[in-house]
Amino acid sequence: MSSIDEIRDARIKKLELLRSKGVNPYPAESKREISLKEAVEDFDNLEKSKEIKWISGRIMSIRGQGAIVFITLNDGTATFQGLLKKDVLGDEKLDFFSAVSDIGDFVEIQGSFFTTKRGEKTLEAKDWRMLSKSLRPLPEKWHGLVDVEERFRKRYLDILMNPEIKDTLQKKTKFWDTTRNFMKDRGFLEVETPTLEVTTGGAEATPFKTYNEDFKLPLYLRISVGELWQKRLMAAGFAKTFEIGRAYRNEGSDANHLQEFTNMEFYWAYANYKDGMKLVEELYRKIAEDVFGTLKFETRGHKFDLGKKWEQISYRDTVKKETGIDVLNTTYEEVKNKLDKLKVTYDGDTMERLVDTLWKYCRKSISGPVFLTGHPKLVSPLSKGMGDNDELTERFQIIIAGSEVGNGYSELNDPINQAERFEAQQKLIEKGDKEAMMPDTEFVEMLEYGMPPTCGFGFGEMLFAFLADKPIRETQMFPLMRPKHLE
């Protein structure tokens, strides 16, 4: 078997042969008249009319030699077979094709359509052109790119050779299209908010830091999709807004986490968390039906049915049932000792982080779909307190397959209370909590001008990964990779 370098050297010689014959191996224009998908769909008419057409694509296979050569083309819309025969194409053109062409090249062929004796839709070529000469061989269909890191690093080849990956990525686009259309159909205005922030808000995570040379100002990449900005829009008089955009979190990668990802957040004036739960349940069912064609799923060892009644479970009651800890009547030492006894690792040493870790331990056995409600104020710095118990908040999370795949609130609009919550978060920062929320005095100032009762909600790519039953990294077109020269 030839090495990559030997194959590349041989292909460069073919490149030089093309140029020596006055052929540009990388022309800017193509004569293509129809896509391969159009050729497949309109084949009967094309065959009957005997029309001469140009089609183009990447050569995925070459079969035969001498007087007859079959090729398979792929242009990203479909695959189609081409036939090059000496008695139709001519000796010179066929010999030149055989001398300079390889699997992986982009070519175009002109000819008429017919059906072979085996029933295969085919174009019989009367002419051909090189569109882009490839210098490296494509991986073998069954044996190439088996290393996961190599697959992600050469994602373009991974997608090209694996139709399942391409199908997943196309479904992901439909996932966001369905979400966008659902929100717009219900009167929500799509907005764009800053991705560079002076203080990060709307979530608890470690941000990426950057710097603005013009303002001489340290900045952060946002960790939420404009939560504090969209709330400003509620104060500005907008009734319903949403944004689908990128967020960034400087944390580790695993099956459920990325450093860069897409989220959707909406804000709905004069609505509360109960209104949000009704809308979100409808949205998730719409996504499941339109994108996956089912409401029943199996993923991460869990089975769940989005079509069944979504129950509500209590944060406090669930943690107490699973661990014996009452999150409203406990101590730092008690929670820490329980986590140590359960052999649960935790990052951060504040009460907020420990309680949150304890809950994450409890959620693993919940298949869902359920709404988790009644979160302690400690872990919900932007949520309105419950009327009957101000230590709990009007917050809901959607639990599916042991994980949180959606988070909503009756948003806190009391400026005094919000300032107090931010002060508590600042103390956590001072104690070393990297994920505590940064105080935003200008946001508090906005609340002092007045913001209506509002429901806010957000979810991200993890929902798609769960419904597709894929690790979230597999659902990315180009996941972040360490450059090969740094390994």
C-alpha positions as CSV (number, residue, x, y, z in Angstrom):
1,M,0.0,0.0,0.0
2,S,1.4,3.4,-1.0
3,S,2.0,6.0,1.7
4,I,0.1,9.3,1.7
5,D,3.2,11.1,0.5
6,E,3.6,8.7,-2.4
7,I,-0.1,9.1,-3.4
8,R,0.3,12.9,-3.1
9,D,3.4,12.9,-5.3
10,A,1.6,10.9,-7.9
11,R,-1.4,13.2,-7.9
12,I,0.9,16.3,-8.2
13,K,2.3,14.8,-11.4
14,K,-1.3,14.5,-12.7
15,L,-1.8,18.1,-11.7
16,E,1.3,19.0,-13.7
17,L,0.0,17.0,-16.7
18,L,-3.3,18.9,-16.6
19,R,-1.5,22.2,-16.7
20,S,0.9,21.0,-19.5
21,K,-2.1,20.4,-21.6
22,G,-3.4,23.9,-21.0
23,V,-6.1,22.7,-18.6
24,N,-6.8,24.8,-15.4
25,P,-7.2,22.2,-12.6
26,Y,-9.1,24.8,-10.5
27,P,-11.4,26.8,-12.8
28,A,-13.6,29.4,-11.2
29,E,-16.7,28.6,-13.2
30,S,-18.8,25.5,-13.6
31,K,-21.1,24.6,-16.5
32,R,-23.4,22.7,-14.2
33,E,-27.1,23.0,-15.3
34,I,-28.9,20.8,-12.7
35,S,-28.0,19.4,-9.3
36,L,-27.8,15.7,-8.8
37,K,-30.9,15.8,-6.7
38,E,-32.8,17.4,-9.6
39,A,-31.3,14.7,-11.9
40,V,-32.7,12.0,-9.7
41,E,-36.1,13.6,-9.2
42,D,-36.7,14.6,-12.8
43,F,-34.9,11.6,-14.3
44,D,-37.9,10.2,-16.2
45,N,-38.5,13.4,-18.1
46,L,-34.8,13.9,-18.7
47,E,-34.5,10.4,-20.1
48,K,-37.5,10.8,-22.4
49,S,-36.4,14.2,-23.7
50,K,-32.9,13.0,-24.5
51,E,-31.7,16.4,-23.3
52,I,-28.0,17.1,-23.0
53,K,-27.1,18.4,-19.6
54,W,-24.0,19.2,-17.5
55,I,-23.9,17.7,-14.0
56,S,-21.1,18.0,-11.5
57,G,-19.8,16.5,-8.2
58,R,-16.9,14.8,-6.4
59,I,-15.9,11.4,-7.7
60,M,-16.7,8.9,-5.0
61,S,-15.9,5.8,-7.0
62,I,-14.3,4.8,-10.3
63,R,-15.1,1.3,-11.8
64,G,-13.9,-0.3,-15.0
65,Q,-11.1,0.6,-17.3
66,G,-10.2,0.7,-20.9
67,A,-13.2,1.4,-23.1
68,I,-15.8,1.8,-20.4
69,V,-15.5,3.6,-17.1
70,F,-18.3,4.1,-14.5
71,I,-18.0,6.9,-11.9
72,T,-20.2,7.9,-9.0
73,L,-20.6,11.6,-8.3
74,N,-21.7,13.4,-5.1
75,D,-22.5,17.1,-5.2
76,G,-23.9,17.4,-1.6
77,T,-27.5,17.0,-2.8
78,A,-27.4,13.4,-4.0
79,T,-25.3,10.8,-5.7
80,F,-25.5,9.9,-9.4
81,Q,-23.8,7.6,-11.8
82,G,-21.8,8.6,-14.9
83,L,-20.7,6.5,-17.8
84,L,-17.6,7.3,-19.9
85,K,-17.3,5.2,-23.1
86,K,-14.7,5.5,-25.7
87,D,-17.1,5.2,-28.6
88,V,-19.1,8.1,-27.3
89,L,-16.6,10.3,-25.5
90,G,-13.7,9.6,-27.8
91,D,-10.3,7.9,-27.3
92,E,-8.5,11.1,-26.4
93,K,-10.9,12.4,-23.8
94,L,-11.4,9.1,-22.1
95,D,-7.7,8.3,-22.0
96,F,-7.0,11.8,-20.6
97,F,-9.7,11.3,-17.9
98,S,-8.1,8.0,-16.9
99,A,-4.7,9.6,-16.8
100,V,-5.5,12.5,-14.6
101,S,-8.6,11.7,-12.6
102,D,-8.8,10.1,-9.1
103,I,-11.4,9.4,-6.5
104,G,-11.9,12.7,-4.6
105,D,-11.6,14.9,-7.7
106,F,-14.4,17.3,-8.5
107,V,-15.5,17.0,-12.2
108,E,-18.4,17.8,-14.4
109,I,-19.7,15.7,-17.2
110,Q,-22.1,16.5,-20.1
111,G,-24.4,14.0,-21.7
112,S,-27.8,12.4,-21.9
113,F,-29.7,10.3,-19.4
114,F,-30.5,6.6,-19.7
115,T,-31.2,3.5,-17.5
116,T,-28.7,0.7,-17.5
117,K,-29.7,-3.0,-17.9
118,R,-29.4,-3.2,-14.1
119,G,-31.9,-0.4,-13.7
120,E,-29.4,2.3,-12.6
121,K,-30.1,5.9,-13.5
122,T,-27.0,7.1,-15.4
123,L,-25.6,10.0,-17.5
124,E,-23.7,8.9,-20.6
125,A,-20.9,11.4,-21.0
126,K,-20.1,13.2,-24.3
127,D,-17.7,15.6,-22.6
128,W,-16.0,16.2,-19.2
129,R,-14.1,18.9,-17.3
130,M,-11.9,18.9,-14.2
131,L,-13.2,21.3,-11.6
132,S,-10.8,20.7,-8.7
133,K,-8.0,18.2,-8.6
134,S,-7.6,16.5,-5.2
135,L,-4.1,15.9,-3.9
136,R,-4.9,13.6,-1.0
137,P,-6.9,10.4,-1.0
138,L,-10.3,10.2,0.7
139,P,-10.4,7.8,3.7
140,E,-11.7,4.3,3.0
141,K,-15.4,4.0,3.7
142,W,-15.1,1.3,6.3
143,H,-11.5,1.6,7.6
144,G,-10.7,5.3,7.5
145,L,-10.9,7.9,10.3
146,V,-11.6,5.4,13.1
147,D,-9.7,7.5,15.6
148,V,-12.2,9.9,17.3
149,E,-9.8,12.8,17.6
150,E,-8.8,12.4,13.9
151,R,-12.5,12.3,13.0
152,F,-13.2,15.6,14.7
153,R,-10.0,17.2,13.4
154,K,-10.9,16.3,9.8
155,R,-14.6,16.7,10.3
156,Y,-15.2,17.6,6.6
157,L,-14.0,14.1,5.7
158,D,-16.0,12.5,8.6
159,I,-19.2,14.2,7.3
160,L,-18.4,13.3,3.7
161,M,-17.9,9.6,4.4
162,N,-20.5,9.1,7.0
163,P,-24.1,9.9,5.9
164,E,-25.4,9.4,9.4
165,I,-23.4,12.4,10.7
166,K,-24.6,14.6,7.8
167,D,-28.2,13.6,8.6
168,T,-27.7,14.5,12.3
169,L,-26.4,17.9,11.4
170,Q,-29.3,18.5,9.0
171,K,-31.7,17.5,11.8
172,K,-30.0,20.0,14.1
173,T,-30.7,22.8,11.6
174,K,-34.3,21.7,11.5
175,F,-34.3,21.6,15.3
176,W,-33.5,25.3,15.5
177,D,-35.7,26.2,12.5
178,T,-38.7,24.5,14.3
179,T,-37.9,26.4,17.5
180,R,-37.6,29.8,15.6
181,N,-40.8,29.3,13.7
182,F,-42.7,28.2,16.9
183,M,-41.6,31.3,18.8
184,K,-42.4,33.6,15.9
185,D,-45.8,32.0,15.4
186,R,-46.6,32.9,19.0
187,G,-45.7,36.5,18.6
188,F,-42.2,36.5,19.9
189,L,-39.7,39.0,18.3
190,E,-36.3,37.6,17.4
191,V,-33.5,39.8,18.8
192,E,-29.8,40.0,18.9
193,T,-28.0,41.0,22.1
194,P,-24.3,41.5,22.9
195,T,-21.8,38.6,23.0
196,L,-19.1,40.8,24.6
197,E,-20.0,41.9,28.1
198,V,-18.4,43.9,30.9
199,T,-20.0,41.5,33.4
200,T,-21.4,38.2,32.6
201,G,-25.0,37.6,33.6
202,G,-27.9,35.2,33.4
203,A,-26.1,32.0,34.4
204,E,-23.4,30.5,36.7
205,A,-20.3,29.5,34.8
206,T,-16.7,30.4,34.3
207,P,-16.4,32.9,31.4
208,F,-13.8,33.3,28.8
209,K,-11.9,36.6,29.2
210,T,-10.9,39.0,26.4
211,Y,-9.8,42.6,26.0
212,N,-11.0,45.6,24.0
213,E,-8.0,47.7,22.8
214,D,-10.1,50.7,21.8
215,F,-11.8,51.1,25.2
216,K,-8.8,49.6,27.1
217,L,-11.4,47.5,28.8
218,P,-11.4,43.8,30.0
219,L,-14.4,42.0,28.6
220,Y,-16.0,38.5,28.8
221,L,-17.7,36.3,26.2
222,R,-21.3,35.9,27.3
223,I,-22.3,32.7,29.2
224,S,-26.1,33.1,28.5
225,V,-28.0,34.3,25.5
226,G,-28.7,37.8,26.6
227,E,-30.7,37.2,29.7
228,L,-30.0,40.6,31.3
229,W,-30.3,42.3,27.9
230,Q,-33.6,40.8,27.0
231,K,-35.0,41.8,30.4
232,R,-33.9,45.3,29.6
233,L,-36.1,44.9,26.5
234,M,-39.0,44.0,28.7
235,A,-38.5,47.4,30.5
236,A,-38.2,49.0,27.1
237,G,-41.8,47.9,26.3
238,F,-41.3,44.8,24.2
239,A,-43.8,42.1,25.2
240,K,-42.2,39.0,23.9
241,T,-38.6,38.4,22.7
242,F,-36.3,35.5,22.0
243,E,-32.8,34.9,20.8
244,I,-31.0,31.9,19.3
245,G,-27.3,32.4,19.6
246,R,-23.9,31.3,20.8
247,A,-22.8,31.2,24.4
248,Y,-19.3,30.4,25.8
249,R,-18.3,28.7,29.0
250,N,-14.7,28.1,30.0
251,E,-15.2,24.6,31.4
252,G,-14.4,21.0,30.5
253,S,-15.8,18.9,27.6
254,D,-17.8,15.7,28.1
255,A,-20.8,14.0,26.7
256,N,-23.1,16.9,27.8
257,H,-20.8,20.0,27.9
258,L,-19.0,22.2,25.4
259,Q,-17.1,25.5,25.6
260,E,-19.1,27.0,22.7
261,F,-22.7,26.1,22.0
262,T,-26.0,27.4,20.8
263,N,-28.9,28.3,23.2
264,M,-32.3,29.8,22.9
265,E,-33.8,32.1,25.5
266,F,-37.2,33.8,25.5
267,Y,-38.7,36.5,27.8
268,W,-42.4,37.0,28.1
269,A,-43.9,40.0,29.8
270,Y,-47.0,39.7,32.0
271,A,-46.4,35.9,32.3
272,N,-45.0,33.7,35.1
273,Y,-43.3,30.4,35.4
274,K,-46.6,28.5,35.2
275,D,-47.3,30.1,31.8
276,G,-43.8,29.2,30.7
277,M,-44.2,25.6,31.6
278,K,-47.3,25.3,29.4
279,L,-45.6,27.0,26.4
280,V,-42.4,24.9,26.8
281,E,-44.2,21.6,27.0
282,E,-45.9,22.5,23.7
283,L,-42.6,23.6,22.2
284,Y,-40.7,20.4,23.1
285,R,-43.5,18.2,21.6
286,K,-43.4,20.2,18.4
287,I,-39.7,19.8,18.1
288,A,-39.9,16.1,18.7
289,E,-42.6,15.5,16.2
290,D,-41.2,17.8,13.4
291,V,-37.6,16.8,13.7
292,F,-37.6,13.2,14.9
293,G,-41.1,12.1,14.0
294,T,-41.8,10.6,17.4
295,L,-42.6,11.6,21.0
296,K,-40.9,8.4,22.5
297,F,-37.2,8.3,23.0
298,E,-34.4,6.2,24.5
299,T,-31.1,7.8,25.5
300,R,-28.4,7.5,28.2
301,G,-30.1,4.4,29.6
302,H,-33.4,6.2,30.0
303,K,-36.7,5.8,28.2
304,F,-39.2,8.7,28.1
305,D,-42.4,9.8,26.3
306,L,-42.9,13.5,25.7
307,G,-46.5,12.8,24.9
308,K,-47.4,11.7,28.4
309,K,-48.4,14.0,31.2
310,W,-45.5,16.0,32.5
311,E,-45.5,15.7,36.3
312,Q,-44.1,18.3,38.7
313,I,-41.6,17.3,41.4
314,S,-40.2,19.4,44.2
315,Y,-36.5,20.2,44.5
316,R,-36.6,20.1,48.3
317,D,-38.7,16.9,48.5
318,T,-36.6,15.1,45.9
319,V,-33.3,15.8,47.6
320,K,-34.7,14.9,51.0
321,K,-36.1,11.6,49.7
322,E,-32.8,10.6,48.0
323,T,-30.3,11.8,50.6
324,G,-32.1,12.7,53.8
325,I,-30.9,16.3,53.5
326,D,-33.5,19.2,53.9
327,V,-31.9,21.9,51.7
328,L,-33.7,24.6,53.7
329,N,-32.6,23.3,57.1
330,T,-29.1,22.0,56.8
331,T,-25.5,23.1,57.3
332,Y,-22.4,23.3,55.2
333,E,-20.8,20.5,57.1
334,E,-23.9,18.2,56.7
335,V,-24.0,18.6,53.0
336,K,-20.3,18.2,52.5
337,N,-20.2,15.1,54.6
338,K,-23.2,13.6,52.7
339,L,-21.4,14.3,49.4
340,D,-18.2,12.7,50.7
341,K,-20.2,9.7,52.0
342,L,-21.9,9.3,48.5
343,K,-18.4,9.6,47.0
344,V,-19.6,12.5,44.8
345,T,-16.8,14.8,43.6
346,Y,-17.6,18.5,43.5
347,D,-15.9,21.6,42.1
348,G,-16.2,24.6,44.4
349,D,-16.5,24.8,48.2
350,T,-19.5,27.2,48.8
351,M,-22.8,26.2,50.2
352,E,-24.5,27.0,46.8
353,R,-22.1,24.8,44.9
354,L,-22.5,21.9,47.4
355,V,-26.3,22.0,47.4
356,D,-26.3,22.1,43.6
357,T,-24.0,19.1,43.4
358,L,-26.2,17.2,45.8
359,W,-29.2,17.8,43.5
360,K,-27.3,16.7,40.4
361,Y,-26.6,13.4,42.2
362,C,-30.3,13.0,42.8
363,R,-31.4,13.8,39.3
364,K,-29.5,10.9,37.6
365,S,-32.3,8.4,38.2
366,I,-35.1,10.6,36.8
367,S,-36.1,9.6,33.3
368,G,-38.8,12.3,32.9
369,P,-40.1,14.3,31.4
370,V,-40.8,16.2,34.6
371,F,-40.8,19.8,35.7
372,L,-38.5,20.4,38.7
373,T,-39.9,23.3,40.8
374,G,-39.4,24.9,44.2
375,H,-35.7,25.6,43.9
376,P,-34.0,27.2,46.9
377,K,-33.2,30.9,46.5
378,L,-29.6,30.0,47.2
379,V,-29.3,28.4,43.7
380,S,-31.6,30.8,41.9
381,P,-30.2,34.3,42.1
382,L,-32.4,35.7,39.3
383,S,-35.8,34.1,40.2
384,K,-38.7,35.5,42.1
385,G,-39.5,34.1,45.5
386,M,-42.6,32.0,46.1
387,G,-45.4,33.8,47.9
388,D,-46.0,31.2,50.5
389,N,-42.3,30.5,51.1
390,D,-39.8,33.1,50.2
391,E,-36.9,30.7,50.7
392,L,-38.1,28.9,47.5
393,T,-38.4,30.4,44.1
394,E,-40.8,30.4,41.1
395,R,-38.4,28.4,38.9
396,F,-38.8,25.3,36.8
397,Q,-36.3,23.0,35.1
398,I,-37.1,20.2,32.6
399,I,-35.6,16.9,33.6
400,I,-35.1,14.3,30.9
401,A,-32.8,11.2,31.0
402,G,-31.3,12.3,34.3
403,S,-30.3,15.8,33.2
404,E,-31.6,19.3,33.0
405,V,-32.6,20.3,29.5
406,G,-34.4,23.6,30.0
407,N,-34.5,26.3,32.7
408,G,-37.2,28.9,33.4
409,Y,-38.2,31.5,36.0
410,S,-40.7,34.0,37.1
411,E,-38.0,36.7,36.8
412,L,-37.0,38.7,39.8
413,N,-38.1,42.3,39.2
414,D,-37.6,43.7,42.7
415,P,-34.5,46.0,42.5
416,I,-33.8,45.9,46.2
417,N,-34.1,42.1,46.4
418,Q,-32.0,41.8,43.2
419,A,-29.2,44.0,44.7
420,E,-29.2,41.8,47.8
421,R,-28.9,38.7,45.7
422,F,-26.0,40.2,43.7
423,E,-24.3,41.0,47.0
424,A,-24.6,37.4,48.1
425,Q,-23.1,36.3,44.7
426,Q,-20.2,38.8,45.2
427,K,-19.4,37.2,48.5
428,L,-19.2,33.8,46.8
429,I,-16.9,35.2,44.2
430,E,-14.6,36.5,46.9
431,K,-14.6,33.0,48.5
432,G,-13.3,31.7,45.2
433,D,-16.5,30.5,43.5
434,K,-15.6,30.8,39.8
435,E,-19.1,30.1,38.7
436,A,-20.9,32.6,40.9
437,M,-22.9,35.3,39.0
438,M,-21.2,38.7,38.6
439,P,-23.1,41.7,40.0
440,D,-24.5,44.1,37.5
441,T,-25.3,47.5,39.0
442,E,-26.6,48.9,35.7
443,F,-29.1,46.0,35.6
444,V,-30.3,46.8,39.1
445,E,-30.7,50.5,38.0
446,M,-32.9,49.3,35.1
447,L,-35.1,47.4,37.6
448,E,-35.5,50.6,39.6
449,Y,-37.1,52.2,36.5
450,G,-39.5,49.2,36.5
451,M,-39.8,45.8,34.7
452,P,-43.1,44.1,34.3
453,P,-43.7,40.6,35.7
454,T,-41.8,38.4,33.2
455,C,-41.3,34.7,32.5
456,G,-37.9,33.8,31.1
457,F,-36.7,30.4,29.8
458,G,-33.7,28.9,28.0
459,F,-32.5,25.6,26.6
460,G,-29.6,24.6,24.4
461,E,-28.0,22.0,22.2
462,M,-28.0,19.4,24.9
463,L,-31.8,18.9,24.3
464,F,-31.0,18.1,20.7
465,A,-28.2,15.7,21.7
466,F,-30.5,13.9,24.1
467,L,-33.3,13.5,21.5
468,A,-30.8,12.4,18.9
469,D,-29.1,10.0,21.4
470,K,-25.7,11.4,20.6
471,P,-22.9,12.8,22.7
472,I,-23.1,16.6,22.3
473,R,-19.7,16.7,20.6
474,E,-21.0,14.4,17.9
475,T,-23.7,17.0,17.1
476,Q,-21.2,19.8,16.4
477,M,-20.0,20.6,12.9
478,F,-16.6,21.6,14.1
479,P,-16.0,21.0,17.9
480,L,-13.1,22.8,19.5
481,M,-9.9,20.8,19.2
482,R,-6.4,21.2,20.4
483,P,-4.2,21.9,17.4
484,K,-2.2,18.9,16.3
485,H,1.1,20.7,16.6
486,L,0.4,21.4,20.3
487,E,-0.1,17.7,21.2
